[in-house]
Amino acid sequence: MTEKEKMLHQKMYDASDRELGAERSRCKILCQKYNALPVENIKERREFIKTILGETGEIVHIEPDFWCDYGYGIKVGENFYANHGLVILDAGGVTFGDNVFIAPSCGFHTSGHPIDFERRNRGLEYAYPITVGDNVWFGAGVQVMPGVTIGSNVVIGGGSVVTKDIPSNCVAAGNPCRVIRPITGEEKRRNWDR
């Protein structure tokens, strides 16, 4: 197996591999170009981001600065919005459903490193996929770790570090992130002027 094949099959791989390094460099150049596009040119920005990401819905908006490792490992559904400072380390693949909203300074990290220093110092790492359902809102500064699945209709509170799966229909927060309470019909009846 090549190092890329190992990466894509959730096996330990050498992150310093030449092929992987070239792919990361190509993606960083595209991210640099994307981040430099005029903010007022929304149509050009929407089309350009689709050259970086693996799959997208029609409406995708990511504020600059945005950075990712490979790009092709990212799939976003319809009506995707991310505010400034989004980082996606997509070696293991990151899938977002429809209507996902991400506040500033969030990160989705599929890559991790061995606990033992011998393998870590050799440049070995692993990558496990992250999956996010539909209708999910991430507060500012949320960090999602390798292998996490987040259900649909979820709110993740600002500053949370998500290390374990979060089920659908709940509010979750903290470090480590945990379910605080279910989302109920009461949310639709209070604090709304429309």
KOLLOFI-819751 format. One record per atom (N, C-alpha, C): residue number from 1; residue in one letter; chain; x negated, y negated, z negated. Coordinates in pm, 1 decimal. Each point is the difference from the previous one (the first is absolute). Layout:
N
SITE    k  r  c         X         Y         Z
SITE  NUM  A  A         X         Y         Z
...
This chain:
194
SITE    k  r  c         X         Y         Z
SITE    1  M  A     -82.9     119.5       0.0
SITE    1  M  A      82.9    -119.5       0.0
SITE    1  M  A     -86.9    -125.2       0.0
SITE    2  T  A      42.3     -98.3      73.5
SITE    2  T  A     -70.0    -130.0      -6.5
SITE    2  T  A      39.3     -68.0    -130.8
SITE    3  E  A     -73.5    -104.5     -35.3
SITE    3  E  A      32.5     -74.6    -122.1
SITE    3  E  A     137.8     -65.1      12.4
SITE    4  K  A      34.8     -46.7     119.3
SITE    4  K  A     132.3     -58.4      21.4
SITE    4  K  A     108.5     105.8     -19.5
SITE    5  E  A     -20.8     119.2      53.8
SITE    5  E  A      97.8     107.4     -17.9
SITE    5  E  A      15.8      35.2    -147.4
SITE    6  K  A    -111.3       3.2     -72.4
SITE    6  K  A       7.1      25.1    -144.3
SITE    6  K  A      83.0    -108.8     -67.9
SITE    7  M  A     -26.1    -125.9      36.3
SITE    7  M  A      73.1    -112.9     -57.6
SITE    7  M  A     150.0      15.4      23.9
SITE    8  L  A      35.6      31.3     124.0
SITE    8  L  A     141.5      10.0      37.5
SITE    8  L  A      69.3     122.3     -59.5
SITE    9  H  A     -78.8      97.5     -46.7
SITE    9  H  A      55.7     121.7     -60.1
SITE    9  H  A     -17.5       2.3    -151.9
SITE   10  Q  A     -20.6    -114.9     -60.0
SITE   10  Q  A      -8.8     -16.6    -145.6
SITE   10  Q  A    -110.6      84.4     -63.3
SITE   11  K  A    -112.2      11.9      71.8
SITE   11  K  A    -117.0      69.0     -54.0
SITE   11  K  A    -106.9    -104.7     -33.9
SITE   12  M  A     -94.3      36.8     -83.2
SITE   12  M  A    -110.9     -89.3     -30.6
SITE   12  M  A     -77.9     -25.3     128.8
SITE   13  Y  A     -33.0    -126.6      25.1
SITE   13  Y  A     -70.1     -34.0     124.0
SITE   13  Y  A    -106.9    -105.5     -27.3
SITE   14  D  A     -91.2     -12.4      93.9
SITE   14  D  A    -109.7     -95.3      -9.6
SITE   14  D  A      43.6    -132.3      62.9
SITE   15  A  A      25.0     -99.1     -83.7
SITE   15  A  A      49.0    -129.8      48.2
SITE   15  A  A    -104.2     -75.7      80.8
SITE   16  S  A    -127.3      41.9      -8.0
SITE   16  S  A    -104.1     -69.1      77.0
SITE   16  S  A     -16.4      58.2     140.4
SITE   17  D  A      86.2      92.7      37.3
SITE   17  D  A      -2.9      60.1     133.1
SITE   17  D  A       3.1    -109.7     107.1
SITE   18  R  A     -80.6      18.6     105.1
SITE   18  R  A     -12.7    -100.7     107.0
SITE   18  R  A     133.7     -28.7      69.2
SITE   19  E  A      76.4     105.2      34.3
SITE   19  E  A     128.7     -19.2      67.7
SITE   19  E  A      96.2     -79.9     -88.4
SITE   20  L  A       8.1      35.8    -127.5
SITE   20  L  A      89.4     -71.8     -91.1
SITE   20  L  A     -46.3    -144.1     -19.5
SITE   21  G  A    -130.5     -20.0      -9.9
SITE   21  G  A     -53.9    -135.6     -13.8
SITE   21  G  A      33.9     -87.6     119.4
SITE   22  A  A      -8.9      57.2     119.1
SITE   22  A  A      33.2     -75.3     121.9
SITE   22  A  A     148.2     -35.5       3.3
SITE   23  E  A      85.7      93.6     -42.8
SITE   23  E  A     143.6     -27.4      -2.3
SITE   23  E  A      34.2    -108.6    -101.8
SITE   24  R  A     -64.3       3.2    -116.3
SITE   24  R  A      23.6    -105.2    -100.7
SITE   24  R  A     -47.1    -135.1      51.9
SITE   25  S  A    -115.1      -3.7      65.6
SITE   25  S  A     -51.1    -126.6      55.4
SITE   25  S  A      94.9     -56.9     104.8
SITE   26  R  A      48.2      85.6      89.1
SITE   26  R  A      95.2     -43.3     102.0
SITE   26  R  A     123.8     -60.9     -65.0
SITE   27  C  A      49.7      65.8    -103.3
SITE   27  C  A     119.8     -47.6     -68.3
SITE   27  C  A     -26.1    -131.5     -73.4
SITE   28  K  A    -115.3     -13.7     -62.1
SITE   28  K  A     -32.7    -125.0     -71.6
SITE   28  K  A      -6.5    -117.3      97.4
SITE   29  I  A     -52.9      24.2     119.1
SITE   29  I  A      -5.5    -106.0     102.3
SITE   29  I  A     141.3     -41.4      38.9
SITE   30  L  A      90.2      97.1      18.4
SITE   30  L  A     138.9     -31.7      32.4
SITE   30  L  A      67.2     -76.3    -114.5
SITE   31  C  A     -25.6      41.4    -123.8
SITE   31  C  A      57.6     -71.3    -114.6
SITE   31  C  A     -51.5    -144.1      -5.6
SITE   32  Q  A    -128.6     -19.7      25.2
SITE   32  Q  A     -56.5    -135.7       3.9
SITE   32  Q  A      71.8     -85.7     102.4
SITE   33  K  A      20.8      55.3     118.7
SITE   33  K  A      69.4     -73.6     106.2
SITE   33  K  A     143.3     -30.8     -39.9
SITE   34  Y  A      66.9      98.0     -58.0
SITE   34  Y  A     138.1     -20.5     -43.8
SITE   34  Y  A       7.4    -112.2    -103.8
SITE   35  N  A     -88.8       5.2     -98.2
SITE   35  N  A       0.8     -99.9    -107.0
SITE   35  N  A     -29.9    -140.2      51.3
SITE   36  A  A     -69.1     -10.7     114.3
SITE   36  A  A     -35.6    -130.3      57.0
SITE   36  A  A     107.6     -56.5      93.3
SITE   37  L  A     103.0      78.5      31.9
SITE   37  L  A     105.0     -49.4      89.7
SITE   37  L  A      74.6    -116.6     -64.4
SITE   38  P  A      44.1     -96.5      80.5
SITE   38  P  A      76.6    -112.7     -54.8
SITE   38  P  A     126.5      48.9     -71.2
SITE   39  V  A      21.6     -49.0    -119.1
SITE   39  V  A     112.7      42.6     -81.4
SITE   39  V  A     133.1     -29.7      68.2
SITE   40  E  A       6.0    -109.0      73.9
SITE   40  E  A     128.1     -39.4      61.0
SITE   40  E  A      39.6      87.7     119.6
SITE   41  N  A     -92.7      78.3      52.2
SITE   41  N  A      30.1      82.9     115.9
SITE   41  N  A      47.2     139.1     -44.8
SITE   42  I  A     123.0       6.0     -50.5
SITE   42  I  A      54.2     123.0     -58.4
SITE   42  I  A       8.9     112.2     102.8
SITE   43  K  A      43.1     -31.7     121.2
SITE   43  K  A      15.0     104.6     102.2
SITE   43  K  A    -135.1      65.8      31.7
SITE   44  E  A    -104.3     -79.6      18.6
SITE   44  E  A    -133.0      55.2      27.8
SITE   44  E  A     -50.3      83.4    -117.3
SITE   45  R  A      25.4     -47.4    -122.4
SITE   45  R  A     -43.4      73.8    -119.1
SITE   45  R  A      71.0     136.1      -6.9
SITE   46  R  A     131.5       0.5      28.7
SITE   46  R  A      76.1     125.9      -4.7
SITE   46  R  A     -50.6      99.5     103.2
SITE   47  E  A     -33.0     -49.0     117.0
SITE   47  E  A     -49.8      90.5     104.0
SITE   47  E  A    -141.0      49.0     -33.7
SITE   48  F  A     -84.0     -87.6     -52.0
SITE   48  F  A    -138.3      38.2     -29.3
SITE   48  F  A      -6.4     103.8    -112.1
SITE   49  I  A      83.9     -17.7    -104.1
SITE   49  I  A      -6.1      96.1    -111.0
SITE   49  I  A      35.6     140.2      47.4
SITE   50  K  A      81.0       9.1     104.7
SITE   50  K  A      37.2     130.6      53.3
SITE   50  K  A    -116.9      68.4      70.2
SITE   51  T  A    -104.7     -74.7      37.5
SITE   51  T  A    -119.7      61.8      56.6
SITE   51  T  A     -89.6      58.2    -108.7
SITE   52  I  A      21.7     -42.0    -124.4
SITE   52  I  A     -80.0      50.4    -112.2
SITE   52  I  A      67.2     120.8     -64.1
SITE   53  L  A     129.2      -9.9     -24.5
SITE   53  L  A      71.8     104.0     -73.4
SITE   53  L  A      35.6     118.5      89.3
SITE   54  G  A      12.8     117.3     -60.2
SITE   54  G  A      31.4     121.7      74.5
SITE   54  G  A     139.8       0.5      57.2
SITE   55  E  A      99.6     -35.2     -81.0
SITE   55  E  A     139.6      -5.8      44.5
SITE   55  E  A      68.2    -113.7     -73.8
SITE   56  T  A      92.1     -68.5      70.2
SITE   56  T  A      73.5    -109.3     -64.2
SITE   56  T  A     144.1      -4.5      49.7
SITE   57  G  A      83.0     -65.0     -80.1
SITE   57  G  A     132.4     -38.0      45.2
SITE   57  G  A     -14.5    -125.8      85.1
SITE   58  E  A     111.5     -54.2      42.3
SITE   58  E  A      -3.1    -121.1      82.7
SITE   58  E  A     -41.8    -122.7     -80.4
SITE   59  I  A      52.4     -13.9    -121.5
SITE   59  I  A     -29.3    -118.0     -82.3
SITE   59  I  A    -103.9      36.6    -105.1
SITE   60  V  A    -119.9     -50.8      18.5
SITE   60  V  A    -111.3      21.7     -91.8
SITE   60  V  A     -67.7    -134.5     -20.0
SITE   61  H  A     -15.5     -40.0    -126.1
SITE   61  H  A     -66.9    -127.3     -27.7
SITE   61  H  A     -95.9      20.6    -116.6
SITE   62  I  A    -127.6     -24.6      25.2
SITE   62  I  A    -102.5      10.1    -104.0
SITE   62  I  A     -75.8    -132.3      -1.4
SITE   63  E  A       3.7     -67.2    -114.6
SITE   63  E  A     -71.5    -126.7     -14.3
SITE   63  E  A    -151.0      27.1      -7.0
SITE   64  P  A     -80.8     -94.2      49.2
SITE   64  P  A    -145.3      16.4     -16.5
SITE   64  P  A     -36.8     -27.4    -146.4
SITE   65  D  A    -104.2      49.6     -48.2
SITE   65  D  A     -91.8      97.1      51.4
SITE   65  D  A      53.8     139.7     -20.7
SITE   66  F  A     -20.1      83.3     100.7
SITE   66  F  A      37.7     140.4      -3.4
SITE   66  F  A    -121.5      82.6      40.9
SITE   67  W  A     -25.2     107.2     -74.8
SITE   67  W  A    -112.7      87.5      30.8
SITE   67  W  A      41.6     145.3     -13.0
SITE   68  C  A     -51.0      82.8      89.8
SITE   68  C  A      20.4     144.3      -9.6
SITE   68  C  A    -124.6      69.5      53.3
SITE   69  D  A      -8.6     130.2     -24.4
SITE   69  D  A    -119.1      75.1      41.4
SITE   69  D  A       5.7      48.0     144.3
SITE   70  Y  A     109.4      61.6      38.0
SITE   70  Y  A      10.0      61.1     132.6
SITE   70  Y  A     118.1     -53.0      81.0
SITE   71  G  A     107.3     -36.6     -66.4
SITE   71  G  A     118.4     -52.3      67.9
SITE   71  G  A      90.5     108.7      51.7
SITE   72  Y  A     -55.6      97.6      71.9
SITE   72  Y  A      83.0     104.4      59.9
SITE   72  Y  A      68.6      86.8    -104.6
SITE   73  G  A     -45.4      -4.9    -124.2
SITE   73  G  A      61.7      78.2    -106.8
SITE   73  G  A     117.0     -69.9     -67.3
SITE   74  I  A      39.6    -117.3      50.0
SITE   74  I  A     107.4     -77.8     -62.3
SITE   74  I  A     124.5       4.7      88.1
SITE   75  K  A     112.1      39.2     -61.1
SITE   75  K  A     129.3       1.0      68.8
SITE   75  K  A      95.8     -85.2     -81.5
SITE   76  V  A      60.3    -100.1      65.3
SITE   76  V  A      95.9     -84.2     -68.9
SITE   76  V  A     133.4       5.1      72.4
SITE   77  G  A     107.2      -0.5     -77.6
SITE   77  G  A     134.1       3.4      56.8
SITE   77  G  A      45.8    -138.5      42.7
SITE   78  E  A     128.9     -13.1      17.7
SITE   78  E  A      61.0    -124.5      44.4
SITE   78  E  A       7.7    -100.3    -115.4
SITE   79  N  A     -16.6    -128.0      35.7
SITE   79  N  A      13.9    -110.3     -95.2
SITE   79  N  A    -102.4      10.7    -113.1
SITE   80  F  A    -126.3       5.8      37.1
SITE   80  F  A    -111.2      11.6     -94.9
SITE   80  F  A     -60.3    -138.2     -21.9
SITE   81  Y  A     -17.5     -38.8    -125.7
SITE   81  Y  A     -62.1    -128.9     -31.8
SITE   81  Y  A    -103.9      19.5    -109.5
SITE   82  A  A    -120.1     -55.7      23.0
SITE   82  A  A    -104.7       0.4    -101.7
SITE   82  A  A     -57.7    -140.3     -11.3
SITE   83  N  A     -14.0     -47.7    -121.5
SITE   83  N  A     -56.1    -131.1     -25.3
SITE   83  N  A    -152.7       6.3       2.3
SITE   84  H  A     -65.2    -111.5     -30.9
SITE   84  H  A    -145.8     -13.2       9.5
SITE   84  H  A     -74.9     104.6     -82.9
SITE   85  G  A    -114.8      40.2      52.2
SITE   85  G  A     -91.8      82.9     -77.0
SITE   85  G  A      31.3     148.7      -2.4
SITE   86  L  A      68.1      51.1     100.3
SITE   86  L  A      30.0     143.4       6.0
SITE   86  L  A    -123.8      77.8      43.7
SITE   87  V  A     -30.9     107.0     -74.5
SITE   87  V  A    -108.9      91.6      34.8
SITE   87  V  A      57.9     140.7       6.1
SITE   88  I  A     -22.6      67.9     112.4
SITE   88  I  A      44.8     138.3      13.8
SITE   88  I  A    -119.0      85.4      42.8
SITE   89  L  A     -44.5      86.7     -89.4
SITE   89  L  A    -104.1      97.2      33.2
SITE   89  L  A      72.2     124.8      47.2
SITE   90  D  A       9.9      14.6     132.3
SITE   90  D  A      92.9      93.9      61.8
SITE   90  D  A     -61.2     130.8      48.5
SITE   91  A  A    -112.3      40.9     -54.2
SITE   91  A  A     -62.9     124.7      45.0
SITE   91  A  A      92.9     119.9     -14.0
SITE   92  G  A      82.5       1.3    -103.7
SITE   92  G  A      91.6     111.3     -21.9
SITE   92  G  A     137.0     -20.8      60.6
SITE   93  G  A      24.3    -117.5      55.2
SITE   93  G  A     128.7     -32.4      59.3
SITE   93  G  A      92.1     -67.1    -100.7
SITE   94  V  A      60.0    -111.4      40.8
SITE   94  V  A      96.7     -72.0     -83.3
SITE   94  V  A     124.9     -21.1      84.1
SITE   95  T  A     113.0      46.0     -51.9
SITE   95  T  A     127.5     -11.4      70.4
SITE   95  T  A      95.8     -84.1     -82.8
SITE   96  F  A      52.8    -106.9      61.8
SITE   96  F  A      99.7     -85.9     -63.8
SITE   96  F  A     131.7      17.1      73.9
SITE   97  G  A     110.7       9.3     -73.4
SITE   97  G  A     131.2       8.1      61.4
SITE   97  G  A      48.0    -135.8      47.7
SITE   98  D  A     129.7     -13.9      19.1
SITE   98  D  A      61.1    -125.1      43.7
SITE   98  D  A      21.1     -94.2    -119.0
SITE   99  N  A      -1.6    -130.0      29.6
SITE   99  N  A      29.8    -103.2     -99.3
SITE   99  N  A     -92.7       6.4    -121.5
SITE  100  V  A    -129.3       5.6      26.5
SITE  100  V  A     -99.6      -1.4    -106.8
SITE  100  V  A     -57.7    -140.5      -8.0
SITE  101  F  A      -4.0     -54.6    -121.3
SITE  101  F  A     -51.1    -134.4     -24.4
SITE  101  F  A    -113.8       8.7    -101.1
SITE  102  I  A    -112.4     -62.6      34.1
SITE  102  I  A    -120.5       9.5     -81.7
SITE  102  I  A     -45.8    -140.9     -35.8
SITE  103  A  A     -10.7     -28.3    -128.6
SITE  103  A  A     -43.9    -130.7     -49.8
SITE  103  A  A    -152.1     -14.9      18.1
SITE  104  P  A     -56.0    -117.1     -31.9
SITE  104  P  A    -143.9     -22.5      20.3
SITE  104  P  A     -89.9      94.9     -80.7
SITE  105  S  A    -119.0      20.9      55.6
SITE  105  S  A    -110.6      69.1     -67.9
SITE  105  S  A      30.2     144.2     -38.8
SITE  106  C  A      66.5      71.9      88.4
SITE  106  C  A      28.9     141.4     -25.8
SITE  106  C  A     -96.1      89.7      77.7
SITE  107  G  A     -19.2     121.1     -50.9
SITE  107  G  A     -88.4      95.1      65.7
SITE  107  G  A      58.0     140.3      -0.3
SITE  108  F  A     -21.9      69.0     110.1
SITE  108  F  A      41.9     139.0      15.4
SITE  108  F  A    -125.4      78.1      34.9
SITE  109  H  A     -42.9      87.0     -91.0
SITE  109  H  A    -132.3      61.1       8.1
SITE  109  H  A      11.5     151.1      10.1
SITE  110  T  A     -14.5      53.8     120.8
SITE  110  T  A       6.7     145.4      15.2
SITE  110  T  A    -134.1      65.4     -29.8
SITE  111  S  A    -106.2     -76.4       3.3
SITE  111  S  A    -134.5      55.4     -20.2
SITE  111  S  A     -38.8      -2.0    -146.8
SITE  112  G  A     -70.8     104.1     -38.3
SITE  112  G  A     -53.5       9.5    -135.1
SITE  112  G  A    -134.8      69.4       4.0
SITE  113  H  A     -66.2       0.9    -112.5
SITE  113  H  A    -134.6      57.1      -7.3
SITE  113  H  A      -6.1     104.8    -110.8
SITE  114  P  A     -86.8      99.1      15.9
SITE  114  P  A     -12.9     103.6    -102.0
SITE  114  P  A     -40.0     -60.1    -135.3
SITE  115  I  A      44.3      64.6    -106.3
SITE  115  I  A     -37.1     -42.9    -134.8
SITE  115  I  A    -148.7      25.3     -25.0
SITE  116  D  A     -51.1     113.8      51.0
SITE  116  D  A    -141.7      29.6     -22.8
SITE  116  D  A     -88.1     -90.8      86.5
SITE  117  F  A    -104.2     -54.5     -63.2
SITE  117  F  A     -84.1     -97.9      69.6
SITE  117  F  A     -82.1      60.6     112.8
SITE  118  E  A     -30.6     129.6      -7.0
SITE  118  E  A     -82.2      60.2     104.4
SITE  118  E  A      68.1      -8.9     137.0
SITE  119  R  A     125.4      41.6       8.4
SITE  119  R  A      71.1      -7.6     127.8
SITE  119  R  A      35.5    -144.4      35.0
SITE  120  R  A      36.2     -77.6    -101.6
SITE  120  R  A      33.5    -140.3      25.0
SITE  120  R  A    -120.9     -74.7      56.9
SITE  121  N  A    -117.3      23.5     -53.9
SITE  121  N  A    -121.3     -67.3      47.9
SITE  121  N  A     -41.3      44.5     139.6
SITE  122  R  A      46.9     117.3      43.6
SITE  122  R  A     -28.2      46.8     136.3
SITE  122  R  A      95.3     -62.7     101.8
SITE  123  G  A      94.9     -82.5     -45.9
SITE  123  G  A      92.6     -66.4      91.8
SITE  123  G  A     124.2      79.6      31.1
SITE  124  L  A      25.6     105.6     -77.9
SITE  124  L  A     118.7      80.1      25.6
SITE  124  L  A     123.3     -67.7     -59.7
SITE  125  E  A     111.3      17.9      67.7
SITE  125  E  A     127.0     -48.7     -51.6
SITE  125  E  A     112.2      88.9      50.1
SITE  126  Y  A     119.7     -28.0     -48.1
SITE  126  Y  A     120.0      71.5      43.1
SITE  126  Y  A     105.3    -103.7      33.5
SITE  127  A  A     104.6      41.8      69.9
SITE  127  A  A     109.2     -91.7      34.0
SITE  127  A  A     131.1      77.5      -2.5
SITE  128  Y  A      92.1     -46.8     -85.1
SITE  128  Y  A     132.0      61.5     -11.9
SITE  128  Y  A     106.4    -101.1      42.1
SITE  129  P  A     103.8      44.1      69.9
SITE  129  P  A      98.3     -92.7      55.9
SITE  129  P  A      83.8     -71.9    -106.0
SITE  130  I  A      44.3    -118.2      37.8
SITE  130  I  A      95.5     -78.2     -79.2
SITE  130  I  A     126.4     -12.8      84.8
SITE  131  T  A     115.2      25.2     -62.9
SITE  131  T  A     127.9     -10.2      69.7
SITE  131  T  A      93.0     -89.8     -80.1
SITE  132  V  A      61.7     -96.1      69.9
SITE  132  V  A      92.5     -95.4     -62.0
SITE  132  V  A     132.3       9.5      75.4
SITE  133  G  A     110.7      11.8     -72.9
SITE  133  G  A     131.7      11.8      61.0
SITE  133  G  A      54.0    -132.2      52.7
SITE  134  D  A     131.0      -6.5      17.9
SITE  134  D  A      68.7    -119.1      49.9
SITE  134  D  A      38.8     -91.8    -116.0
SITE  135  N  A      12.0    -130.2      31.9
SITE  135  N  A      52.5     -98.9     -95.1
SITE  135  N  A     -83.1      -7.4    -128.1
SITE  136  V  A    -131.8     -13.3      17.3
SITE  136  V  A     -90.8      -5.8    -114.5
SITE  136  V  A     -64.5    -138.1      -6.1
SITE  137  W  A      -7.4     -54.4    -120.9
SITE  137  W  A     -61.5    -130.4     -24.0
SITE  137  W  A    -114.9      19.1     -97.7
SITE  138  F  A    -119.1     -45.3      40.6
SITE  138  F  A    -119.6       4.5     -83.9
SITE  138  F  A     -29.6    -140.3     -50.0
SITE  139  G  A      -6.9     -18.1    -131.2
SITE  139  G  A     -36.8    -129.4     -57.6
SITE  139  G  A    -147.4     -29.4      22.8
SITE  140  A  A     -39.9    -121.6     -31.7
SITE  140  A  A    -137.5     -44.9      23.7
SITE  140  A  A    -101.8      85.9     -74.8
SITE  141  G  A    -109.2      29.6      68.8
SITE  141  G  A    -112.5      68.3     -62.1
SITE  141  G  A      16.7     148.9     -23.7
SITE  142  V  A     100.0      62.6      59.4
SITE  142  V  A      19.6     144.6     -18.3
SITE  142  V  A    -110.2      75.5      73.8
SITE  143  Q  A     -48.4     105.2     -62.4
SITE  143  Q  A    -100.5      88.0      59.6
SITE  143  Q  A      54.9     142.5      -0.4
SITE  144  V  A       4.8      63.4     117.8
SITE  144  V  A      51.8     135.8      12.2
SITE  144  V  A    -116.8      92.7      32.5
SITE  145  M  A     -12.3     107.0     -77.2
SITE  145  M  A    -114.0      90.1       8.8
SITE  145  M  A      25.6     119.5      91.9
SITE  146  P  A    -106.0      77.2      32.0
SITE  146  P  A      11.1     112.0      93.6
SITE  146  P  A     106.0     102.3     -39.6
SITE  147  G  A      73.3      48.2     101.6
SITE  147  G  A      92.0     111.0     -18.3
SITE  147  G  A     135.5     -34.5     -57.7
SITE  148  V  A      30.4    -128.0     -17.6
SITE  148  V  A     125.1     -41.0     -63.9
SITE  148  V  A     114.2      -5.3     102.2
SITE  149  T  A     118.6      45.0     -43.4
SITE  149  T  A     123.1     -15.5      76.4
SITE  149  T  A      94.8     -86.5     -82.2
SITE  150  I  A      54.7    -103.5      64.0
SITE  150  I  A      96.9     -89.1     -63.7
SITE  150  I  A     131.2      16.0      75.9
SITE  151  G  A     107.5      26.0     -71.8
SITE  151  G  A     129.6      22.8      62.7
SITE  151  G  A      59.5    -125.3      60.6
SITE  152  S  A     127.4       5.8      34.9
SITE  152  S  A      72.8    -112.4      59.0
SITE  152  S  A      73.4     -78.6    -108.5
SITE  153  N  A      30.6    -127.0      32.7
SITE  153  N  A      74.8     -87.5     -90.4
SITE  153  N  A     -73.2     -16.8    -133.0
SITE  154  V  A    -127.0     -39.7       8.9
SITE  154  V  A     -86.9     -11.6    -117.3
SITE  154  V  A     -57.0    -140.3      -8.0
SITE  155  V  A     -16.2     -49.0    -121.7
SITE  155  V  A     -73.9    -122.8     -27.1
SITE  155  V  A    -119.0      38.4     -86.6
SITE  156  I  A    -119.5     -36.9      45.5
SITE  156  I  A    -122.3      22.1     -77.8
SITE  156  I  A     -43.7    -135.4     -54.1
SITE  157  G  A      -2.8     -14.3    -132.2
SITE  157  G  A     -31.4    -127.1     -64.3
SITE  157  G  A    -142.7     -45.4      25.2
SITE  158  G  A     -18.3    -131.3       4.8
SITE  158  G  A    -130.4     -60.3      25.6
SITE  158  G  A    -107.5      51.6     -94.5
SITE  159  G  A    -120.5      17.2      53.3
SITE  159  G  A    -114.9      43.8     -78.1
SITE  159  G  A      -4.8     148.5     -29.5
SITE  160  S  A      94.5      74.4      50.3
SITE  160  S  A       4.7     144.2     -28.4
SITE  160  S  A    -110.1      75.6      73.1
SITE  161  V  A     -46.5     106.9     -62.0
SITE  161  V  A     -92.6      94.2      61.9
SITE  161  V  A      73.3     132.8      10.1
SITE  162  V  A      35.4      37.6     124.1
SITE  162  V  A      84.1     117.4      22.7
SITE  162  V  A     -91.0     120.3      25.2
SITE  163  T  A      -3.1      89.7     -98.6
SITE  163  T  A     -87.3     117.7       7.8
SITE  163  T  A      77.3     129.6      18.8
SITE  164  K  A     132.2      -5.4     -20.8
SITE  164  K  A      85.3     118.6      13.0
SITE  164  K  A     124.3     -34.8      81.3
SITE  165  D  A      68.0     102.4      51.4
SITE  165  D  A     120.4     -20.4      80.1
SITE  165  D  A     106.4     -76.0     -78.7
SITE  166  I  A      76.8     -82.9      72.7
SITE  166  I  A     110.9     -75.4     -57.6
SITE  166  I  A     126.1      42.4      75.0
SITE  167  P  A     106.2      41.5     -72.4
SITE  167  P  A     121.7      46.1      67.4
SITE  167  P  A      80.1    -116.8      58.6
SITE  168  S  A     100.7      31.5      76.9
SITE  168  S  A      87.7    -100.9      59.8
SITE  168  S  A      88.0     -67.4    -105.2
SITE  169  N  A      51.3    -117.4      37.7
SITE  169  N  A     103.1     -71.2     -76.5
SITE  169  N  A     -42.2     -39.5    -140.3
SITE  170  C  A    -119.2     -60.6     -10.1
SITE  170  C  A     -43.4     -41.4    -133.4
SITE  170  C  A     -89.1    -123.7       6.1
SITE  171  V  A     -18.9     -58.0    -119.2
SITE  171  V  A     -99.0    -104.6     -21.4
SITE  171  V  A    -114.0      66.5     -76.3
SITE  172  A  A    -122.8     -19.6      48.2
SITE  172  A  A    -116.7      59.7     -64.3
SITE  172  A  A    -107.1    -107.3     -14.9
SITE  173  A  A     -77.0       7.4    -107.8
SITE  173  A  A    -104.3     -99.8     -23.3
SITE  173  A  A    -101.0      53.5     -99.5
SITE  174  G  A    -114.2     -67.0      -5.6
SITE  174  G  A    -100.3      28.6    -101.0
SITE  174  G  A    -127.9      58.7      54.6
SITE  175  N  A     -93.3      21.1     -93.4
SITE  175  N  A    -128.6      59.7      31.6
SITE  175  N  A     -29.5     105.5    -105.8
SITE  176  P  A      24.3     126.7      33.2
SITE  176  P  A      47.3      48.3     129.4
SITE  176  P  A     149.5     -28.9      17.6
SITE  177  C  A      40.6     -10.1     125.9
SITE  177  C  A     138.7     -30.4      34.0
SITE  177  C  A      90.8     114.7     -43.6
SITE  178  R  A     114.4     -37.0     -59.8
SITE  178  R  A      97.5     101.0     -39.3
SITE  178  R  A     140.3     -56.6      21.4
SITE  179  V  A      97.1      88.0       9.1
SITE  179  V  A     138.6     -42.1      19.1
SITE  179  V  A      45.8     -73.8    -125.3
SITE  180  I  A      53.9    -120.4      20.0
SITE  180  I  A      53.3     -79.9    -110.0
SITE  180  I  A     149.1      28.5     -18.0
SITE  181  R  A      72.1       1.5     114.9
SITE  181  R  A     143.8      24.5      -5.3
SITE  181  R  A      52.7      25.2     140.5
SITE  182  P  A     117.6      58.5       8.1
SITE  182  P  A      61.2      16.5     132.7
SITE  182  P  A      54.2    -134.1      50.4
SITE  183  I  A      15.4     -11.8     129.7
SITE  183  I  A      68.0    -114.9      58.4
SITE  183  I  A     148.9      32.3      -0.6
SITE  184  T  A      78.0     -92.7     -52.6
SITE  184  T  A     144.6      22.4     -12.3
SITE  184  T  A      75.8    -104.9      80.2
SITE  185  G  A     130.9      14.5       4.9
SITE  185  G  A      84.8     -98.1      67.1
SITE  185  G  A      -0.5    -134.5     -68.8
SITE  186  E  A     -43.2      -5.3    -125.6
SITE  186  E  A      -4.1    -125.8     -75.1
SITE  186  E  A     -89.4    -103.4      69.0
SITE  187  E  A    -107.7      45.0      64.7
SITE  187  E  A     -90.1     -93.9      69.3
SITE  187  E  A      74.7     -82.1     104.5
SITE  188  K  A      99.0      59.2      63.1
SITE  188  K  A      75.2     -71.0     103.3
SITE  188  K  A      99.1     -99.7     -59.1
SITE  189  R  A      31.5      13.2    -127.6
SITE  189  R  A     100.9     -85.5     -61.6
SITE  189  R  A     -58.3    -115.2     -80.1
SITE  190  R  A    -129.1       0.2     -28.1
SITE  190  R  A     -54.2    -106.4     -84.2
SITE  190  R  A    -107.9     -79.5      69.4
SITE  191  N  A     -14.1    -122.9     -43.3
SITE  191  N  A    -105.7     -90.3      47.6
SITE  191  N  A       2.7     -23.2     149.2
SITE  192  W  A     117.2       2.2      58.0
SITE  192  W  A      12.4     -25.1     143.5
SITE  192  W  A      97.0    -114.5      20.5
SITE  193  D  A     -33.4     -91.0      86.7
SITE  193  D  A      91.6    -109.3      31.0
SITE  193  D  A      68.2      21.4     133.9
SITE  194  R  A     -18.1     115.0      62.9
SITE  194  R  A      66.3      31.6     127.4
SITE  194  R  A      70.9     132.1      -9.4
